Amino acid sequence: MCKWINRLICLGIFGGAVYAAYIFGMPHYEFYALKSDVKEIARFELAAAEKDKALIEEVVKRAAELGVPLTEANIALAEKRITVRWSKTVDVLGVYQRRLGFTIDVPRG
C-alpha cells in the first residue's frame, strides 16, 4: 500500500512539473516564433516611410496568429531598427501569477 502512495505522489509531482513547464514554456515559444517572423519581415522590408504602416500591420497579424497580445502601440520603428515589446501574465492554477516581459529588437533592411 505504501508503494502505491509513493508512486502517486511522485506522479503528481511529475505531472505538476510538466504542467508548469508547459505554462511557462508557451510564452517563450511565442517570443522566439514572433522574433523569427519579425526578423523575416525586417529583412525584406524596404524602409520606405509609406511602408511603415504596412510593416506594423504585418507584425500585428503574425502576432495574432501566434496568440501574442500585441497592438500597434507595442511596436516602435526607428530608422534602422524594429522594436516590439509586450508582456504576458502566466497563471498557475490561480495560485501563482507571474508577469513576463518580452522585447524584440531587430535591424531593418
Buried (B, 14 or more C-beta within 10 A) or exposed (E): EEEEEEEEEEEEEEEEEEEBEEBEEBBEEBBEBBBEBBEEBBEEBEEEEEEBEEBBEBBBEBBEEBEBEBEEEBBEBEEEEBBBBBEBEBEEEEEEEEEEEBEBEBEBE
